[in-house]
Amino acid sequence: MVKYKDETLDRTFAALSDPTRRALLARLGERDSLSVSELAAPFPISLPAIMKHLDVLSDAGLIVREKSGRTVACRLTAKPMEQAMNWLNRYAQFWSDNLDRLAAFVEEDPWPTQPLAPISVPPNAQASRSRAGSVRGRKKSTLPGRKPSS
């Protein structure tokens, strides 16, 4: 297995792997900043659970939390997502190029428009040896510790 040294990218994808965290990011994408309680409002999970999700997002650098008095506001940060998009775009370009080459290959050689004539097989033809069965016959299974009967 290949090990990459890009821990930031690993943390970003690990944070994005959870649907609740993706939903939290989507909510933050709709507004500049939201308090933790505003973020947590539509979710059917406890506030401590939301706080743990926010910790993961914060550790990955995807959000920044700012405390103002007793209110903690969260906002998105772009850098980790930008790095993830750059990584994904390299592979998107690779697959796009390969699929373009495949399309050109398929379009280059036109397919026959008329169906092929069926192959006629004589009625007394035998199957090939591989389909005719083994000359030795089938091996019979026995219980462990017993000798097969001959």
C-alpha positions as CSV (number, residue, x, y, z in Angstrom):
1,M,0.0,0.0,0.0
2,V,1.3,3.5,-0.9
3,K,1.5,5.9,2.0
4,Y,1.3,9.6,1.3
5,K,2.7,12.2,3.7
6,D,-0.2,14.7,3.1
7,E,-1.9,14.6,6.5
8,T,-4.0,17.7,5.7
9,L,-5.6,16.0,2.8
10,D,-6.2,12.8,4.9
11,R,-7.9,14.9,7.6
12,T,-10.0,16.7,5.0
13,F,-11.3,13.6,3.4
14,A,-11.9,11.9,6.8
15,A,-13.9,14.9,8.0
16,L,-15.9,14.9,4.7
17,S,-16.7,11.2,5.0
18,D,-19.5,11.7,7.5
19,P,-22.9,12.9,6.3
20,T,-23.6,15.0,9.4
21,R,-20.4,16.9,8.9
22,R,-21.1,17.4,5.2
23,A,-24.5,18.8,6.2
24,L,-22.9,21.1,8.7
25,L,-20.6,22.4,6.0
26,A,-23.5,22.9,3.7
27,R,-25.4,24.9,6.3
28,L,-22.3,27.1,6.8
29,G,-22.0,27.5,3.0
30,E,-25.4,29.2,3.0
31,R,-24.3,32.0,5.4
32,D,-21.1,33.7,6.4
33,S,-21.2,32.6,10.0
34,L,-23.6,30.7,12.3
35,S,-23.6,30.1,16.0
36,V,-23.2,26.5,17.3
37,S,-26.8,26.5,18.5
38,E,-28.0,27.7,15.1
39,L,-26.0,25.0,13.3
40,A,-27.3,22.3,15.7
41,A,-31.0,23.3,15.4
42,P,-32.1,21.1,12.5
43,F,-30.2,18.0,13.6
44,P,-31.8,15.2,15.6
45,I,-28.7,14.7,17.6
46,S,-27.5,16.2,20.9
47,L,-25.4,19.4,21.2
48,P,-22.4,17.5,22.5
49,A,-22.5,15.2,19.4
50,I,-22.6,18.3,17.2
51,M,-19.6,19.7,19.1
52,K,-17.7,16.6,18.4
53,H,-18.4,16.9,14.7
54,L,-17.4,20.5,14.8
55,D,-14.1,19.5,16.6
56,V,-13.3,17.1,13.6
57,L,-14.1,19.9,11.1
58,S,-12.0,22.3,13.0
59,D,-9.1,19.9,13.3
60,A,-9.2,19.4,9.5
61,G,-9.1,23.2,9.1
62,L,-12.5,23.2,7.3
63,I,-14.1,25.6,9.8
64,V,-12.9,28.3,12.2
65,R,-14.7,28.9,15.5
66,E,-14.7,32.4,17.1
67,K,-15.9,33.1,20.5
68,S,-17.7,36.4,21.2
69,G,-18.9,36.6,24.8
70,R,-20.9,33.4,25.4
71,T,-21.6,32.7,21.7
72,V,-19.3,30.6,19.6
73,A,-19.7,31.3,15.8
74,C,-18.4,29.0,13.1
75,R,-17.4,29.9,9.5
76,L,-16.0,28.0,6.6
77,T,-12.3,28.2,5.6
78,A,-11.4,27.5,2.0
79,K,-7.8,26.3,2.0
80,P,-8.3,22.5,2.9
81,M,-11.2,22.2,0.5
82,E,-9.1,23.9,-2.2
83,Q,-6.3,21.3,-1.7
84,A,-8.8,18.5,-1.9
85,M,-10.3,19.9,-5.1
86,N,-6.8,20.2,-6.6
87,W,-6.1,16.6,-5.7
88,L,-9.4,15.4,-7.2
89,N,-9.0,17.5,-10.4
90,R,-5.7,15.7,-11.2
91,Y,-7.6,12.4,-11.2
92,A,-10.6,13.9,-13.0
93,Q,-8.2,15.0,-15.8
94,F,-6.6,11.6,-15.9
95,W,-10.0,9.8,-16.3
96,S,-11.3,12.4,-18.7
97,D,-8.3,11.9,-21.0
98,N,-8.6,8.1,-20.8
99,L,-12.3,8.1,-21.6
100,D,-11.7,10.5,-24.5
101,R,-9.2,8.1,-25.9
102,L,-11.6,5.2,-25.5
103,A,-14.4,7.2,-27.2
104,A,-12.1,8.0,-30.1
105,F,-11.1,4.3,-30.4
106,V,-14.7,3.1,-30.4
107,E,-15.8,5.7,-33.0
108,E,-12.8,5.0,-35.2
109,D,-13.9,1.4,-36.1
110,P,-17.6,1.3,-37.0
111,W,-19.6,-1.7,-35.8
112,P,-21.3,-3.9,-38.4
113,T,-24.9,-3.0,-39.0
114,Q,-26.0,-6.4,-40.2
115,P,-26.4,-9.3,-37.8
116,L,-23.9,-12.1,-38.2
117,A,-25.2,-15.4,-39.7
118,P,-25.8,-18.1,-37.1
119,I,-23.2,-20.9,-37.1
120,S,-24.8,-24.2,-38.1
121,V,-23.9,-27.2,-36.0
122,P,-24.5,-30.8,-37.2
123,P,-27.2,-32.6,-35.1
124,N,-24.9,-35.4,-34.1
125,A,-22.0,-33.2,-33.1
126,Q,-20.4,-34.0,-29.7
127,A,-19.4,-31.4,-27.2
128,S,-15.8,-30.6,-26.8
129,R,-13.8,-32.8,-24.4
130,S,-13.9,-30.1,-21.7
131,R,-17.7,-30.2,-21.8
132,A,-18.1,-33.9,-22.2
133,G,-17.0,-34.7,-18.6
134,S,-14.1,-36.3,-17.1
135,V,-13.0,-39.8,-18.1
136,R,-12.2,-40.7,-14.5
137,G,-15.6,-39.7,-13.2
138,R,-16.6,-37.6,-10.2
139,K,-14.8,-37.9,-7.0
140,K,-17.1,-38.9,-4.2
141,S,-16.9,-37.1,-0.9
142,T,-16.4,-38.9,2.3
143,L,-16.6,-37.9,5.9
144,P,-13.4,-37.1,7.7
145,G,-11.6,-40.1,9.1
146,R,-13.4,-42.6,6.8
147,K,-12.0,-44.4,3.8
148,P,-13.9,-44.0,0.5
149,S,-15.7,-47.2,-0.6
150,S,-14.6,-48.6,-3.9
